[in-house]
C-alpha cells in the first residue's frame, strides 16, 4: 500500500492497516527499525487484536471420536 507524505511529514495510515492493528483515533503507534533495515509500525498501547481464528486455536479436549465426527459430517444416522 502506498500513501503520500504531506509537507508537515504526516501520512494517512491505510484503513486495512488501521483495522489490522486495531488503531482508532487517539491510538498511539510506535515505529522501530527492523533487523533488515525496514521500518515497522505497531500499536503502542497494547498487543494487536486477536485473529478472527483465535477462538478456534488450541488443543481439542475429550469429545467425539474420529468415527463419530465422520458420521456426523457425512449425515449418517446414529
C-alpha positions as CSV (number, residue, x, y, z in Angstrom):
1,X,0.0,0.0,0.0
2,X,1.2,3.4,-0.8
3,X,0.5,6.7,0.8
4,X,1.7,10.3,0.3
5,X,3.7,12.3,2.9
6,X,2.4,15.9,3.5
7,X,4.7,19.0,3.8
8,X,4.4,18.5,7.6
9,X,5.7,14.9,7.3
10,X,2.3,13.4,8.0
11,X,0.9,10.3,6.4
12,X,-2.5,8.7,6.5
13,X,-2.3,5.1,7.6
14,X,-4.3,3.0,5.2
15,X,-7.6,1.7,6.6
16,X,-6.7,-2.0,6.2
17,X,-3.6,-1.4,8.3
18,X,-5.5,0.5,10.9
19,X,-8.1,-2.2,11.1
20,X,-5.4,-5.0,11.3
21,X,-3.6,-3.2,14.1
22,X,-6.8,-2.0,15.9
23,X,-5.7,1.6,15.5
24,X,-8.5,4.2,16.2
25,X,-8.5,7.9,16.6
26,X,-6.3,8.7,19.7
27,X,-4.4,5.4,19.5
28,X,-0.6,5.7,19.9
29,X,1.7,4.0,17.4
30,X,5.4,3.0,17.6
31,X,7.9,3.0,14.8
32,X,11.0,0.9,15.0
33,X,13.7,-0.3,12.7
34,X,13.8,-4.0,11.9
35,X,16.9,-6.1,11.5
36,X,16.7,-5.9,7.7
37,X,16.7,-2.1,7.8
38,X,13.0,-1.7,7.2
39,X,10.6,0.2,9.5
40,X,7.9,-1.5,11.5
41,X,4.7,0.3,12.8
42,X,3.0,-1.2,15.8
43,X,0.1,-0.2,18.0
44,X,1.9,1.2,21.1
45,X,-0.8,0.8,23.7
46,X,-1.3,-2.9,23.7
47,X,-1.0,-6.0,21.6
48,X,-2.6,-6.5,18.2
49,X,-6.2,-7.6,18.4
50,X,-6.6,-11.4,18.3
51,X,-7.1,-13.1,14.9
52,X,-10.6,-14.0,13.9
53,X,-9.4,-17.6,14.1
54,X,-8.0,-17.2,17.7
55,X,-11.1,-18.9,19.2
56,X,-10.6,-21.9,17.0
57,X,-7.0,-22.4,18.0
58,X,-5.8,-24.7,20.8
59,X,-6.0,-28.3,21.6
60,X,-9.1,-30.3,21.5
61,X,-10.3,-31.8,24.7
62,X,-12.3,-35.0,25.2
63,X,-15.2,-35.2,22.8
64,X,-16.3,-37.1,19.8
65,X,-14.2,-39.9,18.4
66,X,-13.0,-39.6,14.8
67,X,-15.6,-42.2,13.7
68,X,-18.4,-40.2,15.5
69,X,-17.2,-37.0,13.9
70,X,-17.0,-38.5,10.4
71,X,-20.5,-40.0,10.8
72,X,-21.8,-36.6,11.8
73,X,-20.2,-34.9,8.9
74,X,-21.5,-37.5,6.5
75,X,-25.0,-37.2,7.9
76,X,-25.2,-40.8,8.9
77,X,-27.9,-41.8,11.4
78,X,-26.8,-42.7,14.9
